[in-house]
Amino acid sequence: MSELRFSLADVAGVRLAVSPANETVMSMWALANPIRYAVHLPWIDRARVTLRRPEVADRVRPLVGLVVPGRWLPDFLTPAARPNVEMAEQLDQIAATPPAVVVQDLLSTTWQKPLSPFGRALLADPGGLLPQVVDAVRVWYDEAIAPDWPRMRALLDADVAYRAAQLAESGAGRFFEQLHPSLRWHGDRVISDDTFERDFDLRGRGLALNPTVFTEQHVLWNLLEDSLPVGAYPVRAVGTLWEAAASPPGDPLARVIGPGRTALLYLLETALTTTDLARLTGMSAGNVSQHLAALHGAGLVSRSREGRHVRYRNTDAAAVLVRASRGG
């Protein structure tokens, strides 16, 4: 069980953001354990082919040596993300990690499993080998994550918008209890029903929360009291991430309303914007807008405004159609 103790400043400092570094680093878990991460098999199959290329395998080896199944990640690999952060900025954050912090973060992971050979080498020469780690993260992002980043980003951004609305409407206590079944708010703290046994005093630093597609069971916290407080939680609707943009051949719903509109209904089990849907389906924004207008006029999607964004979601009538088309 972990506990995070909040002051009023910490409650006000809860912030949500998407972290491309988190997705890049944590994706290694899925690659190492495809059965546990079966929802990502379409990505895993492609990523394994990528990792077998010698020019990629050689440069990514330091990251493979640090992301070991069954052992916690060193905090410096998952830096706190601000809203709209880009990968280049997070790579700069990792590169700027002081050698003493690299050592401290590595040692904090060893109670579960010993360090890999590269981990031991980094422990002995953090200043000299950290650039190899940064290069490994950069290469893996470019080769394995970037091609799918638009669809990942759309799903993650939609979750951030949804959670931000929950936080504004419900307050911190209810927000954390809705964030994940393992969390509950108790007085001035969040209690996390996990196996990590961390005890954090946030000390007015607030808390960065990052949805991630590659965490499936728990909310993961940074390990050390001195690290910037960060939690990574499972994104909503991850099962839609690798769905084909078009409806499958012979889909009965597609024969009635067309494949484009059917693809949108399959995705709108979670609230998404026109931009999100364009990224996920590969359609143009104009085409998506035309389909949404027709679906809204037919009472199959609802829309709501959140600041500058309009989000669409299936109505109950659409949910019935989708279930029937899928044989449910």
Solvent accessible surface area in square Angstrom, and as a share of the most:
residue,aa,sasa,rsa
1,M,101,0.45
2,S,0,0.00
3,E,47,0.21
4,L,2,0.01
5,R,71,0.26
6,F,15,0.06
7,S,53,0.34
8,L,159,0.79
9,A,60,0.47
10,D,0,0.00
11,V,50,0.29
12,A,90,0.70
13,G,22,0.21
14,V,14,0.08
15,R,82,0.30
16,L,16,0.08
17,A,3,0.02
18,V,4,0.02
19,S,1,0.00
20,P,1,0.01
21,A,0,0.00
22,N,1,0.00
23,E,0,0.00
24,T,0,0.00
25,V,0,0.00
26,M,7,0.03
27,S,0,0.00
28,M,10,0.04
29,W,35,0.12
30,A,0,0.00
31,L,14,0.07
32,A,57,0.44
33,N,53,0.27
34,P,27,0.17
35,I,156,0.79
36,R,124,0.45
37,Y,14,0.05
38,A,49,0.38
39,V,65,0.37
40,H,2,0.01
41,L,76,0.38
42,P,59,0.37
43,W,2,0.01
44,I,0,0.00
45,D,85,0.44
46,R,114,0.42
47,A,2,0.02
48,R,100,0.36
49,V,84,0.48
50,T,17,0.10
51,L,41,0.20
52,R,169,0.62
53,R,93,0.34
54,P,98,0.61
55,E,99,0.45
56,V,2,0.01
57,A,25,0.19
58,D,83,0.43
59,R,122,0.44
60,V,0,0.00
61,R,135,0.49
62,P,11,0.07
63,L,0,0.00
64,V,67,0.38
65,G,12,0.12
66,L,1,0.00
67,V,6,0.04
68,V,32,0.19
69,P,61,0.38
70,G,56,0.54
71,R,8,0.03
72,W,30,0.11
73,L,18,0.09
74,P,2,0.01
75,D,8,0.04
76,F,13,0.05
77,L,0,0.00
78,T,10,0.06
79,P,17,0.11
80,A,16,0.12
81,A,3,0.02
82,R,120,0.44
83,P,69,0.43
84,N,113,0.58
85,V,1,0.01
86,E,109,0.49
87,M,13,0.06
88,A,69,0.53
89,E,62,0.28
90,Q,0,0.00
91,L,10,0.05
92,D,96,0.50
93,Q,66,0.30
94,I,1,0.00
95,A,54,0.42
96,A,77,0.60
97,T,15,0.09
98,P,74,0.46
99,P,71,0.45
100,A,78,0.60
101,V,53,0.31
102,V,0,0.00
103,V,43,0.25
104,Q,72,0.32
105,D,2,0.01
106,L,1,0.01
107,L,94,0.47
108,S,23,0.15
109,T,1,0.00
110,T,46,0.27
111,W,162,0.57
112,Q,63,0.28
113,K,84,0.36
114,P,110,0.69
115,L,12,0.06
116,S,21,0.14
117,P,99,0.62
118,F,35,0.15
119,G,0,0.00
120,R,132,0.48
121,A,42,0.33
122,L,0,0.00
123,L,52,0.26
124,A,90,0.70
125,D,69,0.36
126,P,19,0.12
127,G,45,0.43
128,G,44,0.42
129,L,32,0.16
130,L,11,0.05
131,P,84,0.53
132,Q,88,0.39
133,V,0,0.00
134,V,9,0.05
135,D,36,0.19
136,A,0,0.00
137,V,0,0.00
138,R,99,0.36
139,V,13,0.08
140,W,0,0.00
141,Y,31,0.12
142,D,77,0.40
143,E,61,0.27
144,A,6,0.05
145,I,0,0.00
146,A,35,0.28
147,P,93,0.59
148,D,19,0.10
149,W,26,0.09
150,P,68,0.43
151,R,52,0.19
152,M,0,0.00
153,R,27,0.10
154,A,0,0.00
155,L,4,0.02
156,L,0,0.00
157,D,43,0.22
158,A,2,0.02
159,D,2,0.01
160,V,29,0.17
161,A,20,0.15
162,Y,63,0.24
163,R,15,0.05
164,A,45,0.35
165,A,28,0.22
166,Q,24,0.11
167,L,40,0.20
168,A,89,0.69
169,E,146,0.65
170,S,47,0.30
171,G,34,0.32
172,A,13,0.10
173,G,19,0.19
174,R,132,0.48
175,F,0,0.00
176,F,0,0.00
177,E,69,0.31
178,Q,59,0.26
179,L,5,0.03
180,H,26,0.12
181,P,131,0.82
182,S,18,0.11
183,L,7,0.04
184,R,109,0.40
185,W,62,0.22
186,H,117,0.52
187,G,64,0.62
188,D,72,0.37
189,R,66,0.24
190,V,0,0.00
191,I,13,0.07
192,S,0,0.00
193,D,88,0.46
194,D,11,0.06
195,T,103,0.60
196,F,29,0.12
197,E,133,0.60
198,R,65,0.24
199,D,88,0.46
200,F,7,0.03
201,D,49,0.25
202,L,0,0.00
203,R,127,0.46
204,G,42,0.40
205,R,58,0.21
206,G,2,0.02
207,L,1,0.00
208,A,1,0.00
209,L,0,0.00
210,N,0,0.00
211,P,0,0.00
212,T,0,0.00
213,V,4,0.03
214,F,0,0.00
215,T,9,0.05
216,E,70,0.31
217,Q,94,0.42
218,H,55,0.25
219,V,0,0.00
220,L,38,0.19
221,W,21,0.07
222,N,14,0.07
223,L,8,0.04
224,L,31,0.15
225,E,58,0.26
226,D,101,0.53
227,S,18,0.12
228,L,101,0.50
229,P,4,0.03
230,V,7,0.04
231,G,0,0.00
232,A,3,0.03
233,Y,0,0.00
234,P,25,0.16
235,V,10,0.06
236,R,48,0.18
237,A,36,0.28
238,V,41,0.23
239,G,46,0.45
240,T,14,0.08
241,L,1,0.00
242,W,33,0.12
243,E,54,0.24
244,A,81,0.63
245,A,32,0.25
246,A,63,0.48
247,S,15,0.10
248,P,78,0.49
249,P,140,0.88
250,G,55,0.53
251,D,10,0.05
252,P,62,0.39
253,L,11,0.06
254,A,15,0.12
255,R,174,0.63
256,V,121,0.69
257,I,39,0.20
258,G,22,0.22
259,P,79,0.50
260,G,16,0.15
261,R,81,0.29
262,T,0,0.00
263,A,4,0.03
264,L,0,0.00
265,L,0,0.00
266,Y,19,0.07
267,L,11,0.05
268,L,0,0.00
269,E,77,0.34
270,T,4,0.02
271,A,16,0.12
272,L,1,0.00
273,T,14,0.08
274,T,31,0.18
275,T,75,0.43
276,D,6,0.03
277,L,0,0.00
278,A,19,0.14
279,R,99,0.36
280,L,6,0.03
281,T,14,0.08
282,G,69,0.67
283,M,38,0.17
284,S,71,0.46
285,A,55,0.43
286,G,43,0.41
287,N,59,0.30
288,V,0,0.00
289,S,51,0.33
290,Q,129,0.57
291,H,32,0.14
292,L,2,0.01
293,A,62,0.48
294,A,38,0.29
295,L,4,0.02
296,H,62,0.28
297,G,69,0.66
298,A,71,0.55
299,G,38,0.37
300,L,20,0.10
301,V,3,0.02
302,S,53,0.34
303,R,128,0.47
304,S,63,0.41
305,R,164,0.60
306,E,59,0.26
307,G,67,0.64
308,R,209,0.76
309,H,84,0.37
310,V,40,0.23
311,R,14,0.05
312,Y,25,0.10
313,R,93,0.34
314,N,21,0.11
315,T,35,0.20
316,D,124,0.64
317,A,56,0.43
318,A,0,0.00
319,A,31,0.24
320,V,82,0.47
321,L,68,0.34
322,V,2,0.01
323,R,130,0.47
324,A,72,0.56
325,S,21,0.13
326,R,114,0.41
327,G,73,0.70
328,G,87,0.83
